[in-house]
Amino acid sequence: MSSIDRRTFLEMAMAVPAAAVARQAWAAPAGGLKKAVYLGMLPKDLTYADKFGLAKTVGFEGVEVGTVADAAVAQEIRAASVAAGLPIHAVMNADHWRYPLSSADPAVVAQSVAGMEASFRNAKLWGADVILLVPGVVNAETSYADAWTRSQTVVKERILPMAQDYGVVVGMENVWNKFLLSPLEMARYVDAFASPWVKAYLDVGNMLFYGFPQDWTRTLGSRIARVHVKDFQLDRRNSRYAWKNLGEGDVDWVAVRQALADVKYEGWVTTEIDGGDAAYLKDVVGRLDRFFNGQKPIQPAG
């Protein structure tokens, strides 16, 4: 693929609405937005059974778990999920950073594909129906065009067949990988697969350096398979930034909630922020509730 010039950019902008109509719809879970927590936010000194029990007690409705290669540990996590009555709705793939699909080294790509194979096995065992995947990384060795072409080829030839066999959606995420830097590009990237098994995993905080989550939400629309929430504070004047709890950064949460409603997203919204104890986690659930209700996640002082 050649560099994206102005003409191509305009063609992309005009093509997105038409593609949204023609694409096969993917059915999100019914019943509105659902509160989930990333497993890594739960206290590390607890057993898996106690982690899931705590998540249920404070008010979460589901959990997202990272790839687990150890079969015994994966079984332990499944047992904890079943005992707590708390579903695992998604798997966060683990090896796409160390072993990017966009690498020129076949051995690195093979490691990345093996990581996705483990993620698919986890998803089947746990009952998850989405896997988060960072599809490529642009760096000094990998150009933007190469990242696009290589990752598309590997996904089509080696990842998509597994997604079809397992019946699990692959959700593409943008996470400071210097790749897919606009919602139009992400939409075009997803649409190029022409498959209901490839969607987008929207992270509300990741694009604040170069965009607005409400814009990404409306552009991606029904392509969105899952949503991550975190907040981010920018201080461009002093070249500083910091990840924040929900409502304490620069995300316009009311606008994001309206955008999710506009595109009729219903399904899992997973917190991916710093972890803490029961009181902290219960507060996070309260912030999610306020966000779901169209309010700012934190209550005004006084």
C-alpha positions as CSV (number, residue, x, y, z in Angstrom):
1,M,0.0,0.0,0.0
2,S,1.3,3.4,-0.9
3,S,1.2,6.4,1.5
4,I,-2.3,7.8,2.0
5,D,-2.5,11.0,0.0
6,R,-5.2,13.7,0.1
7,R,-7.3,12.1,-2.6
8,T,-7.3,8.7,-0.9
9,F,-8.2,10.4,2.4
10,L,-11.2,12.1,0.9
11,E,-12.3,8.8,-0.8
12,M,-12.1,7.2,2.6
13,A,-14.2,9.9,4.2
14,M,-17.0,9.4,1.5
15,A,-16.8,5.6,1.6
16,V,-17.3,5.1,5.4
17,P,-21.1,5.8,5.5
18,A,-21.7,3.5,2.6
19,A,-19.6,0.7,4.1
20,A,-21.6,1.1,7.3
21,V,-24.8,0.3,5.5
22,A,-23.4,-2.6,3.5
23,R,-21.6,-4.3,6.3
24,Q,-23.1,-7.4,8.0
25,A,-24.3,-6.3,11.5
26,W,-22.7,-7.9,14.6
27,A,-25.2,-8.5,17.4
28,A,-23.9,-6.9,20.7
29,P,-25.2,-8.3,24.0
30,A,-28.8,-7.1,24.7
31,G,-29.8,-5.1,27.7
32,G,-27.8,-1.9,27.5
33,L,-24.3,-1.1,28.7
34,K,-22.6,-3.6,31.0
35,K,-20.0,-2.9,33.7
36,A,-16.7,-5.0,33.5
37,V,-13.3,-4.8,35.1
38,Y,-9.9,-5.9,33.8
39,L,-8.6,-8.7,35.9
40,G,-5.3,-6.8,36.5
41,M,-7.2,-4.1,38.5
42,L,-8.2,-6.6,41.2
43,P,-5.9,-7.1,44.3
44,K,-2.9,-9.2,43.4
45,D,-2.7,-10.9,46.7
46,L,-6.1,-12.6,46.3
47,T,-6.8,-16.0,44.8
48,Y,-8.7,-16.0,41.5
49,A,-11.8,-17.2,43.3
50,D,-11.6,-14.2,45.7
51,K,-10.8,-11.8,42.9
52,F,-14.0,-12.7,41.0
53,G,-16.0,-12.8,44.2
54,L,-14.8,-9.2,45.0
55,A,-15.6,-8.0,41.5
56,K,-19.1,-9.4,41.9
57,T,-19.6,-7.9,45.3
58,V,-18.6,-4.4,44.4
59,G,-21.0,-4.4,41.4
60,F,-19.1,-5.4,38.3
61,E,-21.1,-7.6,35.9
62,G,-18.2,-9.2,33.9
63,V,-14.4,-9.5,33.7
64,E,-11.8,-9.2,30.9
65,V,-8.7,-11.4,31.3
66,G,-5.3,-11.3,29.6
67,T,-4.0,-14.3,27.7
68,V,-3.0,-17.2,29.9
69,A,-0.7,-19.9,28.5
70,D,-0.7,-22.2,31.5
71,A,-3.7,-24.6,31.1
72,A,-4.0,-25.2,34.8
73,V,-4.2,-21.5,35.6
74,A,-6.7,-21.0,32.8
75,Q,-8.9,-23.7,34.3
76,E,-8.6,-22.1,37.7
77,I,-9.8,-18.8,36.2
78,R,-12.7,-20.5,34.6
79,A,-13.7,-22.1,37.9
80,A,-13.5,-18.8,39.6
81,S,-15.7,-17.2,37.0
82,V,-18.3,-20.0,37.2
83,A,-18.4,-20.0,41.0
84,A,-18.9,-16.2,41.2
85,G,-21.4,-16.2,38.4
86,L,-19.4,-13.5,36.7
87,P,-18.7,-14.0,33.0
88,I,-15.4,-13.5,31.2
89,H,-16.5,-11.5,28.2
90,A,-13.2,-10.8,26.4
91,V,-9.5,-11.8,26.2
92,M,-6.8,-9.2,26.0
93,N,-4.1,-10.8,23.7
94,A,-0.7,-10.7,25.4
95,D,2.0,-11.0,22.7
96,H,1.2,-8.4,20.1
97,W,3.7,-5.9,21.5
98,R,6.7,-8.2,21.9
99,Y,5.9,-10.0,18.7
100,P,4.0,-7.7,16.3
101,L,2.2,-9.1,13.3
102,S,3.8,-6.3,11.3
103,S,7.3,-7.5,11.8
104,A,9.4,-8.5,8.8
105,D,10.8,-11.5,10.7
106,P,8.8,-14.6,10.1
107,A,9.8,-16.0,13.5
108,V,8.4,-13.0,15.3
109,V,5.2,-13.2,13.4
110,A,5.0,-16.9,14.2
111,Q,5.3,-16.1,17.9
112,S,2.5,-13.5,17.5
113,V,0.2,-16.0,15.8
114,A,0.9,-18.5,18.6
115,G,-0.1,-15.9,21.1
116,M,-3.4,-15.5,19.3
117,E,-3.9,-19.2,19.2
118,A,-3.5,-19.2,23.0
119,S,-6.0,-16.4,23.2
120,F,-8.6,-18.3,21.1
121,R,-8.2,-21.3,23.4
122,N,-8.7,-19.1,26.4
123,A,-11.8,-17.6,24.8
124,K,-13.3,-21.0,24.1
125,L,-12.6,-22.2,27.6
126,W,-13.9,-19.1,29.3
127,G,-16.9,-18.4,27.0
128,A,-15.5,-15.1,25.8
129,D,-16.5,-13.9,22.4
130,V,-14.0,-11.1,21.6
131,I,-10.2,-11.0,21.6
132,L,-8.4,-7.6,21.7
133,L,-5.6,-7.4,19.2
134,V,-3.1,-4.6,18.5
135,P,-2.7,-5.4,14.8
136,G,0.6,-3.7,14.1
137,V,3.4,-1.5,15.4
138,V,5.2,1.2,13.4
139,N,8.8,1.8,14.4
140,A,12.2,2.5,12.9
141,E,12.3,-0.9,11.3
142,T,8.6,-1.0,10.1
143,S,7.1,1.7,8.0
144,Y,3.4,2.7,8.2
145,A,2.7,1.1,4.8
146,D,4.5,-2.1,5.7
147,A,2.6,-2.3,9.0
148,W,-0.7,-2.1,7.1
149,T,0.2,-4.6,4.4
150,R,1.9,-7.2,6.6
151,S,-0.7,-7.1,9.4
152,Q,-3.6,-7.3,6.9
153,T,-2.0,-10.3,5.2
154,V,-1.3,-12.2,8.4
155,V,-4.8,-11.5,9.8
156,K,-6.5,-12.7,6.6
157,E,-4.4,-15.8,6.1
158,R,-3.8,-17.0,9.7
159,I,-5.9,-15.1,12.3
160,L,-9.3,-14.8,10.5
161,P,-9.6,-18.6,9.9
162,M,-9.1,-19.2,13.6
163,A,-11.7,-16.5,14.4
164,Q,-14.2,-18.2,12.1
165,D,-13.5,-21.7,13.6
166,Y,-13.8,-20.6,17.2
167,G,-16.7,-18.2,16.6
168,V,-14.8,-15.3,18.3
169,V,-14.5,-11.7,17.1
170,V,-11.1,-10.1,16.8
171,G,-11.3,-6.5,18.1
172,M,-8.6,-4.2,16.7
173,E,-7.3,-1.6,19.2
174,N,-5.3,1.5,18.8
175,V,-2.9,2.0,21.7
176,W,0.1,4.4,21.0
177,N,1.4,2.0,18.4
178,K,1.9,4.8,15.8
179,F,-0.6,3.0,13.6
180,L,-4.2,3.6,12.6
181,L,-4.1,7.1,13.9
182,S,-7.5,8.3,12.8
183,P,-11.0,6.8,13.0
184,L,-11.3,6.9,9.2
185,E,-8.2,4.7,8.9
186,M,-9.4,2.3,11.6
187,A,-12.8,2.0,9.8
188,R,-11.1,1.4,6.5
189,Y,-8.7,-1.1,8.1
190,V,-11.6,-3.1,9.6
191,D,-13.7,-2.9,6.5
192,A,-10.9,-4.3,4.4
193,F,-11.5,-7.8,5.9
194,A,-15.2,-7.8,4.9
195,S,-15.8,-10.2,7.8
196,P,-18.1,-10.1,10.8
197,W,-15.2,-11.6,12.8
198,V,-13.1,-8.5,12.6
199,K,-14.3,-5.4,14.5
200,A,-12.8,-2.5,16.4
201,Y,-12.1,-2.4,20.2
202,L,-12.6,1.2,21.1
203,D,-10.5,2.6,24.0
204,V,-11.8,5.9,25.2
205,G,-8.5,7.2,26.5
206,N,-6.0,6.0,24.0
207,M,-6.6,8.6,21.2
208,L,-6.7,11.8,23.2
209,F,-3.2,12.7,22.0
210,Y,-4.6,13.0,18.4
211,G,-8.3,12.8,18.4
212,F,-11.6,12.7,20.3
213,P,-13.3,9.5,21.6
214,Q,-16.8,10.8,20.7
215,D,-15.6,11.3,17.1
216,W,-14.0,7.8,17.0
217,T,-17.2,6.3,18.4
218,R,-19.5,7.9,15.7
219,T,-17.1,7.1,12.9
220,L,-16.6,3.4,13.9
221,G,-20.3,2.9,14.7
222,S,-21.5,-0.7,14.5
223,R,-17.9,-1.8,14.0
224,I,-17.3,-1.4,17.7
225,A,-17.2,-4.8,19.4
226,R,-16.1,-3.7,22.9
227,V,-15.2,-0.5,24.8
228,H,-12.4,0.2,27.2
229,V,-12.6,3.2,29.5
230,K,-9.8,5.2,31.2
231,D,-9.1,8.9,31.5
232,F,-6.2,10.9,30.4
233,Q,-4.9,14.4,31.3
234,L,-3.0,16.5,28.8
235,D,-0.7,19.4,29.6
236,R,0.8,20.2,26.2
237,R,2.3,23.5,27.4
238,N,4.6,21.6,29.8
239,S,4.8,18.4,27.8
240,R,3.2,16.4,30.5
241,Y,0.5,13.8,30.6
242,A,-1.0,11.3,33.1
243,W,-3.5,8.5,33.2
244,K,-6.3,9.2,35.5
245,N,-9.4,7.6,37.1
246,L,-12.7,8.1,35.3
247,G,-13.8,11.7,35.3
248,E,-10.4,13.2,36.5
249,G,-8.9,13.8,33.1
250,D,-9.8,15.4,29.8
251,V,-12.3,12.9,28.3
252,D,-15.6,14.5,27.7
253,W,-17.6,11.7,29.3
254,V,-21.1,13.2,28.6
255,A,-20.2,13.6,24.9
256,V,-18.8,10.0,24.7
257,R,-22.0,8.6,26.4
258,Q,-24.1,10.4,23.8
259,A,-22.0,9.1,21.0
260,L,-22.4,5.5,22.2
261,A,-26.2,6.1,22.4
262,D,-26.1,7.6,18.9
263,V,-24.5,4.5,17.4
264,K,-26.7,2.2,19.5
265,Y,-23.8,0.5,21.2
266,E,-25.0,-1.9,23.8
267,G,-22.6,-4.3,25.5
268,W,-19.5,-4.5,27.7
269,V,-17.6,-1.4,28.9
270,T,-14.4,-2.4,30.7
271,T,-12.4,-0.3,33.1
272,E,-8.7,-0.5,32.4
273,I,-7.2,1.8,35.1
274,D,-5.1,1.5,38.2
275,G,-6.4,-1.2,40.6
276,G,-7.2,-1.0,44.3
277,D,-9.1,-2.4,47.2
278,A,-12.9,-3.0,47.7
279,A,-13.7,0.6,48.5
280,Y,-11.7,1.9,45.5
281,L,-13.4,-0.6,43.2
282,K,-16.8,0.2,44.5
283,D,-16.1,3.9,43.8
284,V,-15.1,3.0,40.2
285,V,-18.4,1.1,39.8
286,G,-20.2,4.3,40.9
287,R,-18.3,6.3,38.4
288,L,-19.3,3.9,35.6
289,D,-23.0,4.1,36.7
290,R,-22.9,7.9,36.5
291,F,-21.3,7.7,33.0
292,F,-23.9,5.2,31.9
293,N,-26.6,7.6,33.0
294,G,-25.1,10.4,30.9
295,Q,-23.4,12.3,33.8
296,K,-19.8,13.1,34.6
297,P,-18.2,10.1,36.4
298,I,-17.4,12.1,39.5
299,Q,-19.9,14.1,41.5
300,P,-19.2,17.9,41.8
301,A,-17.6,19.0,45.1
302,G,-20.2,20.2,47.6
